[in-house]
Amino acid sequence: MLSPGQELHQQPERRVDFVGLRYSHAEKARAAKEGRRPRPQRIRRAFEVHAYCCAWRSPSLKEDANLRERVARMRLRVQARRALWDPETVIEPYRTRHQEHWHSW
């Protein structure tokens, strides 16, 4: 069963179509044999863009990143307080909100 935020991302955000030119190996060989420049072939490419970074969470990566950073800072403060009394305490680094987009996949 899907959670309320998941059904938002069933459809792609947008569809991208673009046309490019490319040279096939056969055309390059034929052109070299005939002593002319190769003629490019027109290629149409299309793909759909989905919001994978937010697919299973809230629609806004910014809100989610800020919340996760606040929680991580709170945990860091707790670890720092423990380290005052116990020098063996390991203080783990935390992810900033800027790293959230990178790790959102």
N, CA, C and O atoms as a GROMACS GRO file, in nm:
protein
  420
    1MET      N    1   0.084  -0.118   0.000
    1MET     CA    2   0.000   0.000   0.000
    1MET      C    3   0.089   0.125   0.000
    1MET      O    4   0.191   0.128   0.069
    2LEU      N    5   0.051   0.224  -0.075
    2LEU     CA    6   0.130   0.346  -0.088
    2LEU      C    7   0.093   0.444   0.022
    2LEU      O    8  -0.022   0.454   0.063
    3SER      N    9   0.192   0.517   0.067
    3SER     CA   10   0.165   0.624   0.163
    3SER      C   11   0.115   0.746   0.087
    3SER      O   12   0.126   0.750  -0.036
    4PRO      N   13   0.060   0.845   0.157
    4PRO     CA   14   0.002   0.961   0.087
    4PRO      C   15   0.097   1.034  -0.006
    4PRO      O   16   0.053   1.086  -0.108
    5GLY      N   17   0.227   1.040   0.026
    5GLY     CA   18   0.321   1.112  -0.060
    5GLY      C   19   0.363   1.036  -0.184
    5GLY      O   20   0.412   1.095  -0.279
    6GLN      N   21   0.344   0.904  -0.183
    6GLN     CA   22   0.395   0.822  -0.293
    6GLN      C   23   0.312   0.833  -0.420
    6GLN      O   24   0.368   0.826  -0.530
    7GLU      N   25   0.181   0.849  -0.408
    7GLU     CA   26   0.101   0.854  -0.529
    7GLU      C   27   0.127   0.980  -0.611
    7GLU      O   28   0.090   0.986  -0.728
    8LEU      N   29   0.190   1.078  -0.552
    8LEU     CA   30   0.223   1.201  -0.626
    8LEU      C   31   0.324   1.174  -0.737
    8LEU      O   32   0.327   1.248  -0.836
    9HIS      N   33   0.406   1.071  -0.723
    9HIS     CA   34   0.517   1.051  -0.814
    9HIS      C   35   0.499   0.932  -0.907
    9HIS      O   36   0.597   0.881  -0.961
   10GLN      N   37   0.375   0.886  -0.926
   10GLN     CA   38   0.352   0.778  -1.018
   10GLN      C   39   0.371   0.825  -1.162
   10GLN      O   40   0.425   0.751  -1.245
   11GLN      N   41   0.328   0.944  -1.193
   11GLN     CA   42   0.341   1.001  -1.326
   11GLN      C   43   0.472   1.080  -1.334
   11GLN      O   44   0.516   1.138  -1.234
   12PRO      N   45   0.534   1.084  -1.452
   12PRO     CA   46   0.657   1.164  -1.464
   12PRO      C   47   0.627   1.313  -1.451
   12PRO      O   48   0.516   1.358  -1.480
   13GLU      N   49   0.728   1.386  -1.408
   13GLU     CA   50   0.711   1.531  -1.397
   13GLU      C   51   0.698   1.595  -1.535
   13GLU      O   52   0.616   1.685  -1.555
   14ARG      N   53   0.779   1.548  -1.629
   14ARG     CA   54   0.772   1.602  -1.765
   14ARG      C   55   0.835   1.502  -1.862
   14ARG      O   56   0.906   1.411  -1.821
   15ARG      N   57   0.808   1.522  -1.988
   15ARG     CA   58   0.865   1.440  -2.093
   15ARG      C   59   0.956   1.529  -2.177
   15ARG      O   60   0.918   1.641  -2.213
   16VAL      N   61   1.074   1.479  -2.208
   16VAL     CA   62   1.171   1.557  -2.285
   16VAL      C   63   1.193   1.488  -2.418
   16VAL      O   64   1.224   1.369  -2.423
   17ASP      N   65   1.176   1.563  -2.527
   17ASP     CA   66   1.203   1.515  -2.663
   17ASP      C   67   1.306   1.608  -2.724
   17ASP      O   68   1.289   1.730  -2.719
   18PHE      N   69   1.411   1.553  -2.780
   18PHE     CA   70   1.504   1.638  -2.851
   18PHE      C   71   1.563   1.563  -2.969
   18PHE      O   72   1.570   1.440  -2.971
   19VAL      N   73   1.605   1.640  -3.066
   19VAL     CA   74   1.659   1.585  -3.189
   19VAL      C   75   1.808   1.615  -3.193
   19VAL      O   76   1.851   1.727  -3.166
   20GLY      N   77   1.885   1.514  -3.226
   20GLY     CA   78   2.029   1.531  -3.238
   20GLY      C   79   2.079   1.474  -3.369
   20GLY      O   80   2.006   1.406  -3.441
   21LEU      N   81   2.202   1.504  -3.399
   21LEU     CA   82   2.265   1.453  -3.520
   21LEU      C   83   2.380   1.362  -3.480
   21LEU      O   84   2.454   1.392  -3.386
   22ARG      N   85   2.394   1.250  -3.552
   22ARG     CA   86   2.506   1.160  -3.523
   22ARG      C   87   2.556   1.100  -3.653
   22ARG      O   88   2.483   1.091  -3.752
   23TYR      N   89   2.681   1.060  -3.651
   23TYR     CA   90   2.744   0.997  -3.766
   23TYR      C   91   2.756   0.847  -3.737
   23TYR      O   92   2.816   0.809  -3.637
   24SER      N   93   2.700   0.764  -3.823
   24SER     CA   94   2.715   0.619  -3.805
   24SER      C   95   2.851   0.577  -3.859
   24SER      O   96   2.911   0.646  -3.941
   25HIS      N   97   2.898   0.462  -3.812
   25HIS     CA   98   3.027   0.411  -3.859
   25HIS      C   99   3.021   0.378  -4.008
   25HIS      O  100   3.117   0.400  -4.082
   26ALA      N  101   2.907   0.328  -4.051
   26ALA     CA  102   2.891   0.295  -4.193
   26ALA      C  103   2.899   0.421  -4.279
   26ALA      O  104   2.962   0.421  -4.385
   27GLU      N  105   2.836   0.528  -4.234
   27GLU     CA  106   2.838   0.654  -4.310
   27GLU      C  107   2.979   0.713  -4.313
   27GLU      O  108   3.022   0.766  -4.415
   28LYS      N  109   3.050   0.704  -4.202
   28LYS     CA  110   3.188   0.754  -4.200
   28LYS      C  111   3.276   0.675  -4.296
   28LYS      O  112   3.357   0.733  -4.368
   29ALA      N  113   3.261   0.543  -4.297
   29ALA     CA  114   3.341   0.461  -4.388
   29ALA      C  115   3.306   0.489  -4.534
   29ALA      O  116   3.394   0.499  -4.619
   30ARG      N  117   3.176   0.501  -4.562
   30ARG     CA  118   3.132   0.529  -4.699
   30ARG      C  119   3.183   0.666  -4.745
   30ARG      O  120   3.226   0.681  -4.860
   31ALA      N  121   3.178   0.766  -4.656
   31ALA     CA  122   3.224   0.900  -4.691
   31ALA      C  123   3.374   0.901  -4.716
   31ALA      O  124   3.422   0.966  -4.809
   32ALA      N  125   3.449   0.828  -4.633
   32ALA     CA  126   3.594   0.822  -4.653
   32ALA      C  127   3.628   0.753  -4.785
   32ALA      O  128   3.720   0.794  -4.855
   33LYS      N  129   3.553   0.651  -4.819
   33LYS     CA  130   3.575   0.578  -4.944
   33LYS      C  131   3.544   0.664  -5.066
   33LYS      O  132   3.612   0.656  -5.168
   34GLU      N  133   3.439   0.747  -5.054
   34GLU     CA  134   3.398   0.834  -5.164
   34GLU      C  135   3.470   0.968  -5.164
   34GLU      O  136   3.456   1.046  -5.258
   35GLY      N  137   3.548   0.995  -5.059
   35GLY     CA  138   3.624   1.120  -5.052
   35GLY      C  139   3.539   1.242  -5.022
   35GLY      O  140   3.565   1.350  -5.076
   36ARG      N  141   3.438   1.228  -4.939
   36ARG     CA  142   3.351   1.341  -4.904
   36ARG      C  143   3.331   1.345  -4.752
   36ARG      O  144   3.375   1.256  -4.680
   37ARG      N  145   3.266   1.449  -4.708
   37ARG     CA  146   3.234   1.459  -4.566
   37ARG      C  147   3.115   1.368  -4.534
   37ARG      O  148   3.026   1.352  -4.618
   38PRO      N  149   3.112   1.309  -4.416
   38PRO     CA  150   2.997   1.225  -4.380
   38PRO      C  151   2.872   1.309  -4.356
   38PRO      O  152   2.881   1.423  -4.309
   39ARG      N  153   2.757   1.254  -4.389
   39ARG     CA  154   2.629   1.321  -4.365
   39ARG      C  155   2.573   1.272  -4.232
   39ARG      O  156   2.562   1.151  -4.210
   40PRO      N  157   2.537   1.364  -4.144
   40PRO     CA  158   2.481   1.320  -4.015
   40PRO      C  159   2.340   1.265  -4.031
   40PRO      O  160   2.265   1.307  -4.120
   41GLN      N  161   2.305   1.172  -3.944
   41GLN     CA  162   2.169   1.119  -3.942
   41GLN      C  163   2.094   1.186  -3.828
   41GLN      O  164   2.149   1.212  -3.721
   42ARG      N  165   1.968   1.213  -3.854
   42ARG     CA  166   1.885   1.278  -3.754
   42ARG      C  167   1.833   1.170  -3.659
   42ARG      O  168   1.775   1.071  -3.702
   43ILE      N  169   1.855   1.190  -3.530
   43ILE     CA  170   1.814   1.096  -3.427
   43ILE      C  171   1.722   1.169  -3.329
   43ILE      O  172   1.757   1.276  -3.279
   44ARG      N  173   1.605   1.111  -3.301
   44ARG     CA  174   1.514   1.168  -3.202
   44ARG      C  175   1.525   1.086  -3.074
   44ARG      O  176   1.514   0.964  -3.076
   45ARG      N  177   1.548   1.156  -2.963
   45ARG     CA  178   1.558   1.091  -2.834
   45ARG      C  179   1.449   1.147  -2.743
   45ARG      O  180   1.419   1.267  -2.747
   46ALA      N  181   1.391   1.061  -2.663
   46ALA     CA  182   1.286   1.104  -2.571
   46ALA      C  183   1.302   1.028  -2.440
   46ALA      O  184   1.341   0.911  -2.438
   47PHE      N  185   1.272   1.096  -2.331
   47PHE     CA  186   1.273   1.030  -2.201
   47PHE      C  187   1.180   1.105  -2.107
   47PHE      O  188   1.145   1.221  -2.131
   48GLU      N  189   1.143   1.038  -2.002
   48GLU     CA  190   1.054   1.097  -1.902
   48GLU      C  191   1.135   1.127  -1.776
   48GLU      O  192   1.221   1.049  -1.735
   49VAL      N  193   1.105   1.240  -1.715
   49VAL     CA  194   1.176   1.283  -1.595
   49VAL      C  195   1.088   1.258  -1.474
   49VAL      O  196   0.976   1.310  -1.465
   50HIS      N  197   1.139   1.177  -1.381
   50HIS     CA  198   1.069   1.150  -1.255
   50HIS      C  199   1.147   1.217  -1.143
   50HIS      O  200   1.268   1.236  -1.154
   51ALA      N  201   1.080   1.253  -1.037
   51ALA     CA  202   1.145   1.315  -0.922
   51ALA      C  203   1.186   1.207  -0.824
   51ALA      O  204   1.122   1.188  -0.721
   52TYR      N  205   1.295   1.134  -0.855
   52TYR     CA  206   1.337   1.026  -0.769
   52TYR      C  207   1.387   1.075  -0.634
   52TYR      O  208   1.374   1.005  -0.534
   53CYS      N  209   1.443   1.194  -0.630
   53CYS     CA  210   1.497   1.243  -0.503
   53CYS      C  211   1.387   1.262  -0.399
   53CYS      O  212   1.415   1.259  -0.279
   54CYS      N  213   1.265   1.280  -0.442
   54CYS     CA  214   1.156   1.302  -0.348
   54CYS      C  215   1.048   1.195  -0.362
   54CYS      O  216   0.939   1.211  -0.309
   55ALA      N  217   1.076   1.088  -0.432
   55ALA     CA  218   0.972   0.992  -0.469
   55ALA      C  219   0.903   0.929  -0.350
   55ALA      O  220   0.782   0.907  -0.355
   56TRP      N  221   0.974   0.901  -0.243
   56TRP     CA  222   0.913   0.830  -0.131
   56TRP      C  223   0.906   0.916  -0.006
   56TRP      O  224   0.881   0.865   0.103
   57ARG      N  225   0.926   1.043  -0.020
   57ARG     CA  226   0.919   1.133   0.094
   57ARG      C  227   0.831   1.252   0.059
   57ARG      O  228   0.752   1.246  -0.035
   58SER      N  229   0.846   1.357   0.134
   58SER     CA  230   0.765   1.476   0.108
   58SER      C  231   0.802   1.535  -0.028
   58SER      O  232   0.914   1.515  -0.075
   59PRO      N  233   0.710   1.606  -0.090
   59PRO     CA  234   0.738   1.662  -0.223
   59PRO      C  235   0.851   1.765  -0.224
   59PRO      O  236   0.908   1.793  -0.329
   60SER      N  237   0.884   1.819  -0.109
   60SER     CA  238   0.987   1.922  -0.105
   60SER      C  239   1.115   1.868  -0.044
   60SER      O  240   1.118   1.832   0.074
   61LEU      N  241   1.220   1.861  -0.123
   61LEU     CA  242   1.349   1.815  -0.073
   61LEU      C  243   1.405   1.913   0.030
   61LEU      O  244   1.473   1.873   0.124
   62LYS      N  245   1.377   2.041   0.010
   62LYS     CA  246   1.428   2.143   0.101
   62LYS      C  247   1.375   2.122   0.243
   62LYS      O  248   1.452   2.126   0.339
   63GLU      N  249   1.244   2.099   0.255
   63GLU     CA  250   1.186   2.078   0.387
   63GLU      C  251   1.241   1.952   0.452
   63GLU      O  252   1.274   1.952   0.571
   64ASP      N  253   1.251   1.848   0.374
   64ASP     CA  254   1.303   1.721   0.426
   64ASP      C  255   1.449   1.735   0.468
   64ASP      O  256   1.488   1.683   0.573
   65ALA      N  257   1.529   1.804   0.388
   65ALA     CA  258   1.671   1.822   0.421
   65ALA      C  259   1.688   1.905   0.548
   65ALA      O  260   1.773   1.874   0.632
   66ASN      N  261   1.609   2.009   0.562
   66ASN     CA  262   1.618   2.092   0.682
   66ASN      C  263   1.580   2.014   0.807
   66ASN      O  264   1.644   2.026   0.911
   67LEU      N  265   1.475   1.933   0.797
   67LEU     CA  266   1.432   1.852   0.910
   67LEU      C  267   1.540   1.752   0.949
   67LEU      O  268   1.572   1.738   1.067
   68ARG      N  269   1.597   1.683   0.850
   68ARG     CA  270   1.701   1.584   0.879
   68ARG      C  271   1.825   1.650   0.939
   68ARG      O  272   1.891   1.592   1.025
   69GLU      N  273   1.858   1.771   0.892
   69GLU     CA  274   1.975   1.837   0.949
   69GLU      C  275   1.950   1.878   1.094
   69GLU      O  276   2.040   1.867   1.177
   70ARG      N  277   1.830   1.925   1.125
   70ARG     CA  278   1.799   1.962   1.264
   70ARG      C  279   1.808   1.841   1.356
   70ARG      O  280   1.862   1.850   1.466
   71VAL      N  281   1.756   1.728   1.308
   71VAL     CA  282   1.763   1.605   1.388
   71VAL      C  283   1.909   1.563   1.408
   71VAL      O  284   1.948   1.523   1.518
   72ALA      N  285   1.988   1.571   1.302
   72ALA     CA  286   2.130   1.533   1.311
   72ALA      C  287   2.206   1.624   1.406
   72ALA      O  288   2.292   1.578   1.482
   73ARG      N  289   2.177   1.754   1.403
   73ARG     CA  290   2.244   1.847   1.496
   73ARG      C  291   2.205   1.817   1.640
   73ARG      O  292   2.289   1.826   1.730
   74MET      N  293   2.078   1.782   1.661
   74MET     CA  294   2.033   1.748   1.796
   74MET      C  295   2.108   1.624   1.846
   74MET      O  296   2.154   1.621   1.960
   75ARG      N  297   2.120   1.522   1.759
   75ARG     CA  298   2.194   1.401   1.798
   75ARG      C  299   2.341   1.433   1.827
   75ARG      O  300   2.400   1.376   1.918
   76LEU      N  301   2.399   1.523   1.748
   76LEU     CA  302   2.537   1.562   1.769
   76LEU      C  303   2.555   1.630   1.905
   76LEU      O  304   2.654   1.606   1.975
   77ARG      N  305   2.459   1.716   1.942
   77ARG     CA  306   2.467   1.782   2.072
   77ARG      C  307   2.460   1.681   2.187
   77ARG      O  308   2.532   1.694   2.286
   78VAL      N  309   2.374   1.580   2.171
   78VAL     CA  310   2.364   1.477   2.274
   78VAL      C  311   2.495   1.400   2.286
   78VAL      O  312   2.542   1.373   2.396
   79GLN      N  313   2.554   1.366   2.172
   79GLN     CA  314   2.683   1.295   2.174
   79GLN      C  315   2.792   1.381   2.236
   79GLN      O  316   2.878   1.331   2.309
   80ALA      N  317   2.790   1.511   2.207
   80ALA     CA  318   2.891   1.602   2.262
   80ALA      C  319   2.877   1.612   2.414
   80ALA      O  320   2.977   1.617   2.486
   81ARG      N  321   2.752   1.614   2.463
   81ARG     CA  322   2.731   1.619   2.609
   81ARG      C  323   2.781   1.491   2.675
   81ARG      O  324   2.840   1.494   2.783
   82ARG      N  325   2.757   1.377   2.609
   82ARG     CA  326   2.807   1.250   2.664
   82ARG      C  327   2.959   1.249   2.666
   82ARG      O  328   3.020   1.195   2.759
   83ALA      N  329   3.021   1.307   2.564
   83ALA     CA  330   3.167   1.308   2.555
   83ALA      C  331   3.230   1.391   2.667
   83ALA      O  332   3.347   1.369   2.701
   84LEU      N  333   3.157   1.486   2.724
   84LEU     CA  334   3.209   1.564   2.836
   84LEU      C  335   3.239   1.473   2.955
   84LEU      O  336   3.337   1.494   3.026
   85TRP      N  337   3.154   1.373   2.977
   85TRP     CA  338   3.168   1.284   3.093
   85TRP      C  339   3.239   1.154   3.059
   85TRP      O  340   3.299   1.090   3.146
   86ASP      N  341   3.231   1.113   2.932
   86ASP     CA  342   3.293   0.987   2.892
   86ASP      C  343   3.382   1.012   2.769
   86ASP      O  344   3.330   1.025   2.658
   87PRO      N  345   3.514   1.020   2.788
   87PRO     CA  346   3.602   1.052   2.675
   87PRO      C  347   3.607   0.944   2.567
   87PRO      O  348   3.660   0.968   2.459
   88GLU      N  349   3.552   0.825   2.595
   88GLU     CA  350   3.551   0.717   2.498
   88GLU      C  351   3.436   0.732   2.396
   88GLU      O  352   3.428   0.656   2.300
   89THR      N  353   3.350   0.828   2.417
   89THR     CA  354   3.234   0.846   2.329
   89THR      C  355   3.281   0.886   2.189
   89THR      O  356   3.364   0.975   2.172
   90VAL      N  357   3.226   0.817   2.091
   90VAL     CA  358   3.259   0.846   1.951
   90VAL      C  359   3.155   0.944   1.897
   90VAL      O  360   3.034   0.920   1.906
   91ILE      N  361   3.202   1.054   1.843
   91ILE     CA  362   3.112   1.153   1.785
   91ILE      C  363   3.116   1.136   1.634
   91ILE      O  364   3.217   1.162   1.569
   92GLU      N  365   3.003   1.092   1.580
   92GLU     CA  366   2.993   1.068   1.436
   92GLU      C  367   2.965   1.200   1.362
   92GLU      O  368   2.892   1.285   1.413
   93PRO      N  369   3.022   1.218   1.243
   93PRO     CA  370   2.986   1.336   1.164
   93PRO      C  371   2.843   1.323   1.114
   93PRO      O  372   2.791   1.212   1.102
   94TYR      N  373   2.780   1.433   1.086
   94TYR     CA  374   2.643   1.429   1.039
   94TYR      C  375   2.633   1.492   0.900
   94TYR      O  376   2.718   1.570   0.859
   95ARG      N  377   2.528   1.456   0.830
   95ARG     CA  378   2.503   1.511   0.697
   95ARG      C  379   2.441   1.649   0.708
   95ARG      O  380   2.351   1.671   0.789
   96THR      N  381   2.489   1.740   0.628
   96THR     CA  382   2.428   1.871   0.622
   96THR      C  383   2.313   1.868   0.522
   96THR      O  384   2.297   1.770   0.449
   97ARG      N  385   2.234   1.973   0.518
   97ARG     CA  386   2.122   1.976   0.424
   97ARG      C  387   2.172   1.980   0.280
   97ARG      O  388   2.098   1.942   0.188
   98HIS      N  389   2.295   2.026   0.259
   98HIS     CA  390   2.350   2.031   0.124
   98HIS      C  391   2.385   1.893   0.073
   98HIS      O  392   2.385   1.869  -0.048
   99GLN      N  393   2.416   1.801   0.163
   99GLN     CA  394   2.446   1.664   0.123
   99GLN      C  395   2.320   1.582   0.100
   99GLN      O  396   2.326   1.476   0.040
  100GLU      N  397   2.207   1.630   0.147
  100GLU     CA  398   2.082   1.554   0.139
  100GLU      C  399   2.043   1.524  -0.005
  100GLU      O  400   1.997   1.414  -0.035
  101HIS      N  401   2.061   1.620  -0.094
  101HIS     CA  402   2.026   1.595  -0.234
  101HIS      C  403   2.114   1.487  -0.293
  101HIS      O  404   2.066   1.404  -0.370
  102TRP      N  405   2.240   1.486  -0.258
  102TRP     CA  406   2.332   1.386  -0.310
  102TRP      C  407   2.294   1.246  -0.263
  102TRP      O  408   2.303   1.150  -0.339
  103HIS      N  409   2.251   1.235  -0.138
  103HIS     CA  410   2.220   1.105  -0.080
  103HIS      C  411   2.072   1.069  -0.094
  103HIS      O  412   2.029   0.968  -0.038
  104SER      N  413   1.994   1.146  -0.166
  104SER     CA  414   1.850   1.123  -0.173
  104SER      C  415   1.812   1.012  -0.268
  104SER      O  416   1.695   0.973  -0.272
  105TRP      N  417   1.904   0.959  -0.344
  105TRP     CA  418   1.870   0.852  -0.439
  105TRP      C  419   1.849   0.727  -0.364
  105TRP      O  420   1.820   0.623  -0.423
   0.00000   0.00000   0.00000
